[in-house]
Amino acid sequence: MANTKSAIKQIRVSERKRQRNKPIRTRAKTEVKKARLLIEAGDLEAAQTQTHVAIRTLDRAASKGVIHRNNAARRKSRLMKQLGKALNQASAG
């Protein structure tokens, strides 16, 4: 347990921030997961729409400081790469 008044206050502050950030982080993870599942299922039109929703959610989380902007960029890049690969396979095969 914290010993000083400032440390005790910091615990309270960090808990409030955690509570505020948790739904934003959870929402971003959920949207990315939905997009990935649609890509794997082969429903590419819905996957494209869901990917845009996921990207928007990641950008919003990054702008609020919930996740780092590079973390959001990495997740978006991986998601777009996965979608692009699925689209190429669908058009080729």
NORDA-V841060 format. One line per field, one symbol per residue. phi: phi as a letter, one per 20 degrees, with the letter a starting at -180 (. if undefined). psi: psi as a letter, one per 40 degrees, with the letter a starting at -180 (. if undefined). burial: b if it has 16 or more other C-alpha atoms within 10 Angstrom, else e. Layout:
phi: ???
psi: ???
burial: ???
This chain:
phi: .fdeffffffffffffffffegfffffffffffffffffffneffffffffffffffffffffenfcffffffffffffffffffffffffed
psi: iididddddddddddddddddddddddddddddddddddddegddddddddddddddddddddeediidddddddddddddddddddddddd.
burial: eeeeeeeeeeeeeeeeeeeebeebbeebeebbbbbbebbeeeebeebbebbbbbbebbbbbbeeebbebeebeebbeebbeebeebbeeeeee
